[in-house]
Amino acid sequence: MNDSQVNNIISSGIDMRGFELLESRKSVGSLSATDPFDSEELKRFWTNSRNIKDSLITGSEAFPGEMLRPYSEGVLLSPEMLDLMVDYYTATYESLEFRKPFGEGSEDAIVIQVKLNKYGRCRIGSEIFGSTHSPRHLKDANVMAKFVTQDGTVDCYPGKVKFFFTHDVNLNNELVKHHLAYVRWHKPVKNRYHFSIDDEEQTCNVELWDTEFYPISRDCIIPVHHILCRFVPAKYKISERRNSKVYLAINPINRKYNIH
């Protein structure tokens, strides 16, 4: 029967035919994760993590996924985290002003909520991203994201997700939910492109990064929309006479999108 259907499609002389055979079949497994989203929505979301200069993402936009357990509701923000949230919203919404409860600022400044909902995992499309908040999914907590550097260029940075969270902020008298990730970013090294192919000048996509993280700052908070991909980390030691240093070898993993 299958051969007969294929032969009919091939011999029909029509350039495109046969998709109607799949319309009545419900997607299962990982494919079902993207059912509510058409190809244009997924494509638009996919480009947000790559064209960060051309697309303004605040974290309140819809995304083809959901936050997953382990889940902690109503977690009280620490004073340090509250300062980071004020800095994040101030940089994200440049025309608005934000402040902590009972903190300094104008009377018109938007007061930041002091609680958030914390999650251990995040599903984007059919792909699961983990965090250190979920010990069972530590291997999925290594992610990469693009940043605009001080000289205006765009570069990728690897980091480790500490946790995912949602946070509400009052915008135009309406509570707007933001889907965010708290990430610690690795420092770069001088000899970042250490590996080559067949001893030639052509480099491969494996890069060396420092095992140490940047200090905690506003950049640790990003919308989940800006996650570029996951990566596989590996310790790599380089010895130079008496000195040796251990680096982190980064091997990016391509994103998985089931567009149908």
C-alpha positions as CSV (number, residue, x, y, z in Angstrom):
1,M,0.0,0.0,0.0
2,N,2.8,2.4,0.9
3,D,4.6,1.7,-2.4
4,S,1.4,2.3,-4.3
5,Q,0.9,5.7,-2.6
6,V,4.5,6.7,-3.4
7,N,4.2,5.6,-7.0
8,N,1.0,7.7,-7.4
9,I,2.7,10.8,-6.0
10,I,5.7,10.3,-8.3
11,S,3.7,9.7,-11.4
12,S,1.1,12.4,-10.8
13,G,3.2,15.1,-12.6
14,I,2.4,17.5,-9.7
15,D,5.5,19.2,-8.2
16,M,4.2,18.9,-4.6
17,R,1.7,16.4,-3.4
18,G,1.2,14.1,-0.5
19,F,1.2,16.4,2.5
20,E,-2.5,15.9,2.9
21,L,-1.7,12.3,3.9
22,L,0.0,13.6,7.1
23,E,-2.6,16.1,8.2
24,S,-4.7,13.6,10.0
25,R,-1.8,12.0,11.8
26,K,-1.0,13.5,15.2
27,S,2.7,14.1,16.0
28,V,4.2,12.0,18.9
29,G,7.3,12.2,21.0
30,S,9.6,15.3,20.5
31,L,7.7,16.3,17.3
32,S,4.5,17.0,19.4
33,A,6.4,19.7,21.3
34,T,6.3,22.1,18.3
35,D,2.7,21.3,17.2
36,P,1.2,24.6,18.4
37,F,3.8,26.6,16.4
38,D,4.0,27.0,12.7
39,S,7.2,27.1,10.7
40,E,7.3,30.9,10.6
41,E,7.0,31.2,14.4
42,L,9.8,28.7,14.9
43,K,12.0,30.4,12.3
44,R,11.4,33.8,13.9
45,F,12.3,32.4,17.4
46,W,15.4,30.7,15.9
47,T,16.7,33.9,14.4
48,N,16.3,35.8,17.7
49,S,19.3,34.0,19.2
50,R,21.5,34.8,16.2
51,N,20.6,38.3,15.1
52,I,20.8,40.0,18.5
53,K,21.6,43.3,16.9
54,D,18.4,43.4,14.8
55,S,15.9,41.9,17.2
56,L,15.0,43.3,20.6
57,I,14.0,40.5,23.0
58,T,13.0,41.3,26.5
59,G,12.0,37.8,27.7
60,S,8.3,38.6,27.7
61,E,7.8,37.4,24.2
62,A,6.2,34.0,23.6
63,F,8.5,31.1,22.9
64,P,7.9,27.5,21.6
65,G,8.5,25.8,25.0
66,E,7.9,25.8,28.7
67,M,9.7,25.9,32.0
68,L,10.0,22.5,33.6
69,R,10.5,21.0,37.1
70,P,12.1,21.0,39.6
71,Y,10.1,24.1,40.5
72,S,10.2,26.5,43.4
73,E,7.4,29.1,43.6
74,G,7.7,32.5,45.2
75,V,11.5,32.5,45.9
76,L,12.5,35.7,47.6
77,L,15.2,37.6,45.8
78,S,18.4,38.2,47.6
79,P,19.6,41.9,47.8
80,E,22.3,41.1,45.2
81,M,19.8,39.5,42.8
82,L,17.4,42.3,43.3
83,D,20.1,44.8,42.2
84,L,20.8,42.7,39.1
85,M,17.1,42.6,38.2
86,V,16.9,46.4,38.5
87,D,20.0,46.7,36.2
88,Y,18.6,44.2,33.8
89,Y,15.2,45.9,33.3
90,T,16.8,49.3,33.2
91,A,19.1,48.2,30.3
92,T,16.3,46.3,28.6
93,Y,13.6,49.0,28.7
94,E,15.7,52.1,28.0
95,S,12.8,54.5,28.2
96,L,11.7,53.3,31.6
97,E,13.1,53.6,35.1
98,F,13.1,50.9,37.7
99,R,14.0,50.7,41.4
100,K,13.9,48.3,44.4
101,P,11.1,48.5,47.0
102,F,11.9,51.4,49.3
103,G,15.0,52.0,47.2
104,E,16.3,55.2,45.7
105,G,14.8,56.6,42.6
106,S,12.0,58.8,41.3
107,E,8.4,58.4,42.3
108,D,7.5,57.4,38.7
109,A,10.1,54.5,38.7
110,I,8.6,51.0,38.4
111,V,9.1,49.0,41.6
112,I,10.6,45.6,41.1
113,Q,8.8,42.5,42.4
114,V,10.8,40.8,45.2
115,K,9.8,37.2,44.3
116,L,10.4,34.9,41.3
117,N,9.5,31.4,40.3
118,K,12.6,29.2,39.9
119,Y,12.9,26.2,37.5
120,G,15.5,23.5,37.0
121,R,14.9,23.0,33.2
122,C,13.6,24.7,30.2
123,R,12.1,23.1,27.0
124,I,12.6,25.1,23.8
125,G,10.9,23.4,20.9
126,S,11.8,19.8,21.3
127,E,15.1,20.4,23.1
128,I,15.6,20.3,26.9
129,F,18.1,22.7,28.6
130,G,19.2,21.9,32.2
131,S,20.8,23.8,35.0
132,T,22.8,23.3,38.2
133,H,19.5,23.7,40.0
134,S,18.6,20.2,38.7
135,P,21.6,17.9,39.4
136,R,20.2,15.2,37.2
137,H,20.5,17.5,34.1
138,L,24.0,19.0,34.7
139,K,25.2,17.9,31.3
140,D,22.5,20.0,29.6
141,A,23.4,23.1,31.6
142,N,26.2,24.2,29.3
143,V,24.9,26.8,26.9
144,M,26.2,29.4,24.5
145,A,24.8,32.9,23.7
146,K,25.7,35.8,21.6
147,F,26.7,39.2,23.1
148,V,27.5,42.6,21.5
149,T,30.9,43.5,22.8
150,Q,32.2,47.0,23.7
151,D,33.6,47.6,20.2
152,G,30.3,46.7,18.6
153,T,31.1,43.3,17.3
154,V,29.1,40.1,18.1
155,D,30.7,37.2,19.8
156,C,29.6,33.9,21.3
157,Y,30.3,33.1,25.0
158,P,29.9,29.8,26.8
159,G,28.4,29.5,30.2
160,K,26.7,27.3,32.8
161,V,23.0,27.9,33.6
162,K,22.5,28.1,37.3
163,F,18.7,28.2,37.0
164,F,15.8,29.3,34.9
165,F,13.1,31.6,36.3
166,T,10.1,33.7,35.5
167,H,9.6,37.2,36.9
168,D,6.7,39.6,36.7
169,V,7.1,43.3,36.3
170,N,4.4,46.0,36.1
171,L,4.5,47.6,32.7
172,N,1.7,50.0,31.8
173,N,-0.4,48.8,34.8
174,E,-0.2,45.2,33.6
175,L,2.0,42.4,35.1
176,V,4.2,41.1,32.3
177,K,5.9,37.7,32.7
178,H,9.5,37.4,31.6
179,H,11.2,34.0,30.9
180,L,14.8,34.3,31.9
181,A,18.0,32.3,32.7
182,Y,20.7,33.0,35.2
183,V,24.0,32.1,33.6
184,R,27.7,32.3,34.7
185,W,29.9,33.1,31.7
186,H,33.4,31.7,31.1
187,K,36.3,34.0,30.5
188,P,38.1,33.9,27.1
189,V,41.8,33.1,26.7
190,K,44.4,34.4,24.3
191,N,44.9,31.2,22.4
192,R,41.2,30.6,21.9
193,Y,41.5,28.9,18.4
194,H,44.0,26.3,19.4
195,F,42.8,23.4,17.3
196,S,43.3,23.0,13.6
197,I,42.5,20.4,10.9
198,D,45.3,18.3,9.4
199,D,48.0,20.7,10.7
200,E,46.7,23.4,8.4
201,E,45.6,26.9,9.1
202,Q,42.0,25.9,8.9
203,T,40.5,25.8,12.4
204,C,37.7,23.6,13.7
205,N,34.7,24.7,15.9
206,V,36.3,23.4,19.1
207,E,37.6,26.4,21.1
208,L,39.5,26.9,24.4
209,W,38.1,28.9,27.2
210,D,39.1,29.6,30.8
211,T,37.6,27.4,33.5
212,E,37.0,30.6,35.6
213,F,33.8,32.6,35.3
214,Y,33.4,36.4,34.8
215,P,32.3,38.2,38.0
216,I,28.5,38.3,38.6
217,S,26.9,41.2,36.7
218,R,23.7,42.1,34.8
219,D,24.9,40.0,31.8
220,C,24.3,36.9,33.9
221,I,20.6,37.4,33.3
222,I,19.4,36.7,29.7
223,P,16.0,35.9,28.1
224,V,15.8,32.2,27.2
225,H,15.2,33.4,23.6
226,H,18.9,34.4,23.4
227,I,20.2,30.8,24.1
228,L,22.1,29.9,21.0
229,C,22.9,26.2,21.6
230,R,24.3,23.7,24.1
231,F,28.0,22.5,24.1
232,V,30.0,19.6,25.3
233,P,32.8,20.7,27.8
234,A,36.1,18.9,28.2
235,K,39.2,19.7,30.3
236,Y,42.3,20.3,28.2
237,K,45.8,20.8,29.6
238,I,48.5,22.6,27.8
239,S,52.1,22.3,29.2
240,E,54.8,24.9,28.4
241,R,58.0,23.8,30.0
242,R,57.5,24.1,33.8
243,N,54.1,25.8,33.5
244,S,50.9,24.0,32.7
245,K,47.3,25.3,32.6
246,V,44.0,23.5,32.3
247,Y,41.5,25.0,29.9
248,L,37.9,24.2,29.0
249,A,37.5,22.8,25.4
250,I,34.1,23.9,24.0
251,N,32.4,21.7,21.4
252,P,29.1,23.3,20.3
253,I,26.0,21.2,19.6
254,N,23.7,22.3,16.9
255,R,20.1,23.3,17.9
256,K,17.3,20.8,17.2
257,Y,14.2,22.2,15.5
258,N,11.5,20.0,14.2
259,I,9.7,22.2,11.7
260,H,6.8,20.5,10.0
